[in-house]
Structure formats: C-alpha cells, structure tokens
Amino acid sequence: MSHEEETHHELQKEEELRVEVAHGRFVHVTLTDGTAEIFGAEIARGAAVKLPGGKHAIFTWSGASLTLRGTPEHCYAASETPMVTYANVEGVLEKRREKARADPTTFDGPRVALVGPTDVGKSSLSKILCNYAVRKGWHPLFVDLDLGQNGIATPATVGAVPVDRPIDPSEGFASARDLPLVYFHGDSSPGNNPDLYGHLIDNLAMMIDKRDATNAEAKASGSVVNTMGWVDGAGYKLLLRALDALKITDVLVVGQERLHAELRRDFRGKTVSGTKPTPIEVWKLPKSGGVVERSPAFRRATRDAAVKAYFYGPEGDLAPSSTTVDFGKVSVFKIGSGPRAPSSALPIGQKTSADPLRVSTVAPSMGLLNAVLAVSHGTTQTEILNQNVAGFVYVTEVDMASGRFTYTAPAGGALPSRNLILGTLKWIET
C-alpha cells in the first residue's frame, strides 16, 4: 500500500478505530458521515485530521464512516471499549463542577488523578476527561507528573496547563493557549532523586492553590492529573504524597486491582480540606483494549520525539536558533548530589552527606555536550530550586579551548535568564 493510498472504515454504534502510527510518520483521517471523536474531541465532518506517531482511538457513539490516508503500523476496529464507563465518570464530575459554579463558597470543583502502572491508558483518559470538560464550557487544568512521558513539556519535567480548547491530536497539550507552568527535575525517572520530585510537586501544588484562590471559574473547572507508572514501594509513597499535595478528590485507578485495593485502604474515611471538606473517592476503571505494553526502546524513542517536538514543533514547523556563548556569560547549575547510598550501606551511626535538594554550580566540561538545559527563572540558588523554568536549550558543541559552547533554542533572541539547570536528560539530533 502506498503512503497516500486511502482506506475506508465503517464503524457501528460505540465502536472505535484504533490507529497506531510509527514515530516520525503521519496519517490523515477524515470523517465522511456520522459523528466521531478522538480522545473526546469531536471531529468536524469533511476535515482531514492529522495523526502523528503514536496510538490513537477514533470513537463513535452513533456510527461513522471514516477515510484513512497514509500507512499506519496497525489499524483495526474494536467493539469492546471502556468509553461508556468513562462517560459515566465524566457525568459525575460535571455535576461537581456545576455545584461549585453555583455555590463557590461551599463547593470546589473536582481534582481528579489518573493512577496505575505503565501502559494502561492514563494519558489517553486524561485527554478524554479534559476534552469532555472543554466541550461543556469548562477550562480544566491538566497536570502531568510523568517524568518519562510528559505530555506538557520535555521529558524530565512536571507541569500544568489550562485546557481551554479541544486538544489537537497532532499538537497535544501544546495546543492550549496559555503558557504551561513547568518545573525541571532533570531525570526521566523520579527514583534517581525522589526528594526533588516530591519537592517540585509541592511547589506545583502551591501555585495551583494560589490560582484557584483568585479564580472561581478555574476552581470550579477543577484539574485532571496524569501520574507516573511507578506504583510499587517507594513509588507508591511518592504517589500518596502527590495525591495529598494536589488535594485530589477523585482517584481513578486504571487497570490494576491491587493498587485499587491499596488506595481504598489508605484513603478510607479521609477528606480533602478545601472550601468544604470533601471525602476522597477511589474509583476502579478498566483499561482500553487497545493499550499494549511498550518496550524500553519505544519509550526512549517517544522521549526523543518529545524533545524534537519541543525544539522543532509537533509538525516540524519551528525554525530553531543556534547561538554560541562564552562560558562566563551563563551559569550552569545542578540540583542534588547524585543518588544517595542507602543507610544499610553506610557504617553504623553515619548518615549520608549527599543533599538531594542542594543547588551547586557545574564547571564547564565536555559533559555538557548534547545536554538539554532548563532556563531557570530563578536568580539565586534558592530560587533556582523553587522557581519554574522558562524553557529549554540543548548543547550542540563544546569548545573547551576557546571557553565557549553552542546551544540551540526553539526561537532566536536573548535567553530569559543566564541561569541554566543541568540534569541527566540528553538528546542527539538525528
């Protein structure tokens, strides 16, 4: 089948077309009859929708005719979907939002968290819930706590962005009008500095609380939080910390019975302090049948694609700018002193000297080559630890002899700050 060959698909009531596209490729889908939606966002009849690399589900409540142009890796229709269950959950959340809008002095909007192991469809459900809320006139806040597969900024970050329009399939949450609030952890795994991960979530939660305190409509719209897939041991403790900090009212457990039981046990009888104390609800939801386990290589490719999309745009429509600067013109910092040795590995009575929240300067070296650096809003070391970041650059050349390095930014002009943060995140442009 040639790249531009068309295929036609007829979907019956409550069926979905599952389309998997290779990284770096696109296919186009056009609704020719009936009604359909992509992760809760309605498709306009006759308009071609561009689907980038990844997994997509086109669902119809009443039946639809679709034309697909391009060559997906996989494409098939499925009649068993959890969409009715997801829509029922959205109905409950909608009633909460309406109560919060009608009586903001008594009720808060729902703060929903999607939890579960990797590859159960948390990100997809996040989009569905956000899109359904937008279709009813709300502007929910989307929060992404997944360092490895972050949907708001580059990997190694946590962040939040208000969703005020349907999420474009090719742009994702980058299609939101407002600039996101992003914090840089520096690593794609929270386990390499769990203290910093928790600290950044606390900062993020504080900013969300401030926003809701001054914006009744934002508070009523609530938030949808996508969490990481590490849900065992120390990961479970980090998850509990995040749910507490973000004042989650509804925990939606996707695809794991054990996790649902553990959270039901730990949240039994607990409430969220807000305008009015709210009991915490723990829901059990099925995962979509279209979800498949992704290999480590696929995850790395997805992270690389996310970094590339940041610098070049989701559709390659940005023109990044390259700049060479003297080492003395910028300051590079790192947070934390590396992984701490467990107490059992130290002599009796001795404590580890590493400080996971310590901000220290980084001497120029070839180790900066290919590093993705965050541009900090902070001017002091305390602010660098606590402030969100303005954006990112990546280092393409290091010249130790002349004391200079070259970086690429998504746009030209001076950087918002001379203070940069180094993590372990690297990207080699191919």
Buried (B, 14 or more C-beta within 10 A) or exposed (E): EEEEEEBEBBBEEBBBBBBBBBBEBBBBBBBEEBBBBBBBBEBEBEEBBBBBBBBBBBBBBEBBBBBBBBBBEEBEBBEEBBBEEBEEBBEEBBEBBBBBBEEBEEBBBBBBBBBBBBBBBBBBBBBBBBBBBBBEEBBBBBBBBBBBBBBBBBBBBBBBBBBBEBBBBBBBBBBBEEEBBBBBBBBBBBBBBBBBBBBBBBBBBEEBBEBBEEEBBBBBBBBBBBBBBBBEEEBBEBBBBBBBBBBBBBBBBBBBEEBBEBBBEBBEEEEBEBBEEBEBBBBBBBBBBBBEEBEEEEBEBBBBBBBBBBBBBBEEEBEBBEBEBEBEEBBBBBBBBEBBEEEEEEEEEEEBEEEBBEBEEBEBEEEBBBBBBBBBBBEEBEEBBBBBBBBBBBBBBBEEEEEBBBBBBBEEEEBEBBBBBBBBBBBEEE
